[in-house]
Amino acid sequence: MIIRPYTPADLPALYAINQAGTPGVGHEESPEGLKRWFDVGTCLVAEDDAGQPLGFINLVEPGTMAYASDNLRWFERWMAEEQVSLHYVDRIAVAEVARGLRIGQRLYKAAFELAKGRDWIGAEVNTDPDNPLSHKFHARMGFSRVGEKRYKPDYAVAYYTRKP
């Protein structure tokens, strides 16, 4: 398995992985909806030996106003209050058939390399609807909870950070 940069040919497979991971990752109405986040971020893809995508992680620079995300805005405020720098994880998703193969860990390892020179890497995990597997995964990866926010009656998140 290798971790490599996203290419447009990956989009159909990554869209299917993303949609299978909802509500743990953000639902997108179309592949183009997902592509717009890849276009403003840095997407890394895990692929098997046959070149089939097994998962991805997308990182977005704070201050990217084209990325309309309340979660990124939360981290931007947190960064200003703490006087630190951060690289934001828009989403990480792994194909169901590849879960348990440590692909998420490998994707994060590549993300930590991208975030070198920053104080933190930050991600959010849904608390409503809850995503207990992602909370456990991020804790195992060394992330610490630094905040939480309820945005709607049926949507709330916890914010996590970790040194790269």
C-alpha positions as YAML, in Angstrom:
chain: A
units: angstrom
residues:
- id: 1
  name: MET
  ca: [0.00, 0.00, 0.00]
- id: 2
  name: ILE
  ca: [1.17, 3.51, -0.79]
- id: 3
  name: ILE
  ca: [0.03, 6.99, 0.18]
- id: 4
  name: ARG
  ca: [0.07, 9.42, -2.73]
- id: 5
  name: PRO
  ca: [-1.49, 12.71, -3.81]
- id: 6
  name: TYR
  ca: [-5.07, 12.72, -5.10]
- id: 7
  name: THR
  ca: [-5.69, 12.72, -8.85]
- id: 8
  name: PRO
  ca: [-9.03, 13.49, -10.54]
- id: 9
  name: ALA
  ca: [-9.29, 9.82, -11.61]
- id: 10
  name: ASP
  ca: [-9.69, 8.96, -7.90]
- id: 11
  name: LEU
  ca: [-12.87, 10.96, -7.48]
- id: 12
  name: PRO
  ca: [-15.49, 8.23, -8.15]
- id: 13
  name: ALA
  ca: [-13.86, 5.82, -5.68]
- id: 14
  name: LEU
  ca: [-13.27, 8.49, -3.04]
- id: 15
  name: TYR
  ca: [-16.83, 9.74, -3.37]
- id: 16
  name: ALA
  ca: [-18.12, 6.19, -2.77]
- id: 17
  name: ILE
  ca: [-15.83, 5.84, 0.29]
- id: 18
  name: ASN
  ca: [-16.98, 9.22, 1.60]
- id: 19
  name: GLN
  ca: [-20.67, 8.45, 1.18]
- id: 20
  name: ALA
  ca: [-20.31, 5.03, 2.84]
- id: 21
  name: GLY
  ca: [-18.73, 6.81, 5.82]
- id: 22
  name: THR
  ca: [-21.60, 9.22, 6.49]
- id: 23
  name: PRO
  ca: [-22.64, 10.51, 8.94]
- id: 24
  name: GLY
  ca: [-19.10, 10.08, 10.33]
- id: 25
  name: VAL
  ca: [-17.83, 12.25, 7.47]
- id: 26
  name: GLY
  ca: [-19.70, 15.02, 5.73]
- id: 27
  name: HIS
  ca: [-22.32, 13.90, 3.21]
- id: 28
  name: GLU
  ca: [-21.91, 15.31, -0.29]
- id: 29
  name: GLU
  ca: [-24.70, 15.52, -2.85]
- id: 30
  name: SER
  ca: [-22.39, 14.70, -5.75]
- id: 31
  name: PRO
  ca: [-18.78, 13.85, -6.58]
- id: 32
  name: GLU
  ca: [-18.32, 17.48, -7.60]
- id: 33
  name: GLY
  ca: [-19.30, 18.53, -4.08]
- id: 34
  name: LEU
  ca: [-16.46, 16.46, -2.67]
- id: 35
  name: LYS
  ca: [-14.07, 17.63, -5.37]
- id: 36
  name: ARG
  ca: [-14.56, 21.27, -4.34]
- id: 37
  name: TRP
  ca: [-13.04, 20.43, -0.92]
- id: 38
  name: PHE
  ca: [-10.14, 18.57, -2.55]
- id: 39
  name: ASP
  ca: [-9.56, 21.61, -4.78]
- id: 40
  name: VAL
  ca: [-9.09, 23.94, -1.77]
- id: 41
  name: GLY
  ca: [-7.15, 21.39, 0.28]
- id: 42
  name: THR
  ca: [-4.45, 18.77, 0.07]
- id: 43
  name: CYS
  ca: [-5.87, 15.29, -0.40]
- id: 44
  name: LEU
  ca: [-3.78, 12.17, 0.13]
- id: 45
  name: VAL
  ca: [-4.97, 8.77, -1.04]
- id: 46
  name: ALA
  ca: [-4.13, 5.31, 0.28]
- id: 47
  name: GLU
  ca: [-4.16, 2.75, -2.51]
- id: 48
  name: ASP
  ca: [-3.64, -0.99, -2.66]
- id: 49
  name: ASP
  ca: [-1.10, -2.78, -4.82]
- id: 50
  name: ALA
  ca: [-3.56, -2.80, -7.73]
- id: 51
  name: GLY
  ca: [-3.98, 0.99, -7.57]
- id: 52
  name: GLN
  ca: [-7.45, 0.85, -5.99]
- id: 53
  name: PRO
  ca: [-8.12, 3.69, -3.51]
- id: 54
  name: LEU
  ca: [-8.77, 2.39, 0.01]
- id: 55
  name: GLY
  ca: [-9.08, 5.70, 1.85]
- id: 56
  name: PHE
  ca: [-8.16, 9.35, 1.91]
- id: 57
  name: ILE
  ca: [-7.43, 12.31, 4.14]
- id: 58
  name: ASN
  ca: [-8.03, 15.92, 3.12]
- id: 59
  name: LEU
  ca: [-6.30, 18.83, 4.86]
- id: 60
  name: VAL
  ca: [-7.26, 22.49, 4.54]
- id: 61
  name: GLU
  ca: [-5.20, 25.53, 5.47]
- id: 62
  name: PRO
  ca: [-6.77, 27.80, 8.08]
- id: 63
  name: GLY
  ca: [-7.85, 31.05, 6.48]
- id: 64
  name: THR
  ca: [-9.13, 29.30, 3.36]
- id: 65
  name: MET
  ca: [-12.35, 31.28, 2.98]
- id: 66
  name: ALA
  ca: [-13.43, 29.19, -0.03]
- id: 67
  name: TYR
  ca: [-13.86, 26.38, 2.51]
- id: 68
  name: ALA
  ca: [-17.15, 27.36, 4.13]
- id: 69
  name: SER
  ca: [-16.86, 25.38, 7.36]
- id: 70
  name: ASP
  ca: [-18.00, 26.34, 10.83]
- id: 71
  name: ASN
  ca: [-15.52, 23.77, 12.13]
- id: 72
  name: LEU
  ca: [-12.56, 25.40, 10.41]
- id: 73
  name: ARG
  ca: [-13.75, 28.80, 11.68]
- id: 74
  name: TRP
  ca: [-13.84, 27.32, 15.22]
- id: 75
  name: PHE
  ca: [-10.23, 26.18, 14.86]
- id: 76
  name: GLU
  ca: [-9.21, 29.58, 13.49]
- id: 77
  name: ARG
  ca: [-10.64, 31.25, 16.63]
- id: 78
  name: TRP
  ca: [-8.94, 28.63, 18.82]
- id: 79
  name: MET
  ca: [-5.61, 29.28, 17.06]
- id: 80
  name: ALA
  ca: [-5.92, 33.03, 17.67]
- id: 81
  name: GLU
  ca: [-6.78, 32.52, 21.35]
- id: 82
  name: GLU
  ca: [-3.96, 30.01, 21.90]
- id: 83
  name: GLN
  ca: [-1.52, 31.87, 19.60]
- id: 84
  name: VAL
  ca: [-0.60, 28.66, 17.79]
- id: 85
  name: SER
  ca: [-0.53, 27.33, 14.23]
- id: 86
  name: LEU
  ca: [-2.53, 24.36, 13.00]
- id: 87
  name: HIS
  ca: [-3.27, 22.29, 9.90]
- id: 88
  name: TYR
  ca: [-6.94, 21.26, 9.70]
- id: 89
  name: VAL
  ca: [-8.21, 17.79, 8.75]
- id: 90
  name: ASP
  ca: [-11.34, 18.30, 6.68]
- id: 91
  name: ARG
  ca: [-12.06, 14.58, 6.65]
- id: 92
  name: ILE
  ca: [-10.52, 11.14, 6.76]
- id: 93
  name: ALA
  ca: [-12.35, 8.12, 5.39]
- id: 94
  name: VAL
  ca: [-11.44, 4.47, 4.85]
- id: 95
  name: ALA
  ca: [-13.31, 1.96, 2.71]
- id: 96
  name: GLU
  ca: [-15.26, -0.54, 4.76]
- id: 97
  name: VAL
  ca: [-13.38, -3.47, 3.20]
- id: 98
  name: ALA
  ca: [-10.08, -1.91, 4.33]
- id: 99
  name: ARG
  ca: [-10.98, -1.11, 7.94]
- id: 100
  name: GLY
  ca: [-8.71, -2.69, 10.50]
- id: 101
  name: LEU
  ca: [-5.70, -2.55, 8.18]
- id: 102
  name: ARG
  ca: [-4.24, 0.58, 9.84]
- id: 103
  name: ILE
  ca: [-4.88, 2.70, 6.77]
- id: 104
  name: GLY
  ca: [-6.17, 5.56, 8.91]
- id: 105
  name: GLN
  ca: [-2.94, 5.51, 10.89]
- id: 106
  name: ARG
  ca: [-0.87, 5.59, 7.72]
- id: 107
  name: LEU
  ca: [-2.93, 8.45, 6.30]
- id: 108
  name: TYR
  ca: [-2.45, 10.42, 9.50]
- id: 109
  name: LYS
  ca: [1.28, 9.68, 9.49]
- id: 110
  name: ALA
  ca: [1.46, 11.29, 6.03]
- id: 111
  name: ALA
  ca: [-0.66, 14.21, 7.27]
- id: 112
  name: PHE
  ca: [1.71, 14.73, 10.21]
- id: 113
  name: GLU
  ca: [4.55, 15.04, 7.70]
- id: 114
  name: LEU
  ca: [2.58, 17.69, 5.80]
- id: 115
  name: ALA
  ca: [1.88, 19.56, 9.04]
- id: 116
  name: LYS
  ca: [5.52, 19.70, 10.16]
- id: 117
  name: GLY
  ca: [6.39, 23.20, 11.21]
- id: 118
  name: ARG
  ca: [2.90, 23.71, 12.67]
- id: 119
  name: ASP
  ca: [2.16, 23.53, 16.36]
- id: 120
  name: TRP
  ca: [-0.87, 21.26, 15.91]
- id: 121
  name: ILE
  ca: [-2.98, 19.22, 13.56]
- id: 122
  name: GLY
  ca: [-6.70, 19.51, 14.28]
- id: 123
  name: ALA
  ca: [-9.78, 17.44, 13.52]
- id: 124
  name: GLU
  ca: [-13.36, 17.26, 14.65]
- id: 125
  name: VAL
  ca: [-15.45, 14.18, 15.40]
- id: 126
  name: ASN
  ca: [-19.23, 14.09, 15.51]
- id: 127
  name: THR
  ca: [-20.82, 13.77, 18.93]
- id: 128
  name: ASP
  ca: [-24.38, 14.09, 17.56]
- id: 129
  name: PRO
  ca: [-24.79, 11.87, 15.72]
- id: 130
  name: ASP
  ca: [-22.04, 10.25, 17.73]
- id: 131
  name: ASN
  ca: [-19.09, 8.53, 16.08]
- id: 132
  name: PRO
  ca: [-17.59, 6.48, 18.96]
- id: 133
  name: LEU
  ca: [-15.15, 4.58, 16.73]
- id: 134
  name: SER
  ca: [-13.62, 7.84, 15.51]
- id: 135
  name: HIS
  ca: [-13.31, 9.17, 19.07]
- id: 136
  name: LYS
  ca: [-11.43, 5.99, 20.05]
- id: 137
  name: PHE
  ca: [-9.28, 6.11, 16.92]
- id: 138
  name: HIS
  ca: [-8.25, 9.72, 17.52]
- id: 139
  name: ALA
  ca: [-7.48, 8.98, 21.17]
- id: 140
  name: ARG
  ca: [-5.27, 6.02, 20.10]
- id: 141
  name: MET
  ca: [-3.52, 8.37, 17.64]
- id: 142
  name: GLY
  ca: [-2.62, 10.72, 20.51]
- id: 143
  name: PHE
  ca: [-5.20, 13.44, 19.91]
- id: 144
  name: SER
  ca: [-6.62, 15.38, 22.87]
- id: 145
  name: ARG
  ca: [-10.06, 16.95, 23.05]
- id: 146
  name: VAL
  ca: [-9.79, 20.75, 23.16]
- id: 147
  name: GLY
  ca: [-13.42, 21.79, 22.74]
- id: 148
  name: GLU
  ca: [-16.90, 20.98, 21.57]
- id: 149
  name: LYS
  ca: [-19.74, 22.80, 19.88]
- id: 150
  name: ARG
  ca: [-23.41, 22.15, 19.15]
- id: 151
  name: TYR
  ca: [-24.47, 23.75, 15.88]
- id: 152
  name: LYS
  ca: [-28.01, 22.41, 15.52]
- id: 153
  name: PRO
  ca: [-30.31, 20.22, 17.61]
- id: 154
  name: ASP
  ca: [-29.06, 17.18, 15.68]
- id: 155
  name: TYR
  ca: [-25.44, 18.19, 14.99]
- id: 156
  name: ALA
  ca: [-22.57, 18.61, 17.46]
- id: 157
  name: VAL
  ca: [-18.84, 17.94, 17.32]
- id: 158
  name: ALA
  ca: [-15.80, 17.53, 19.54]
- id: 159
  name: TYR
  ca: [-12.54, 19.19, 18.51]
- id: 160
  name: TYR
  ca: [-9.24, 17.34, 18.79]
- id: 161
  name: THR
  ca: [-5.61, 18.37, 18.36]
- id: 162
  name: ARG
  ca: [-2.28, 16.64, 18.32]
- id: 163
  name: LYS
  ca: [1.30, 17.73, 17.73]
- id: 164
  name: PRO
  ca: [2.44, 16.58, 14.26]
...
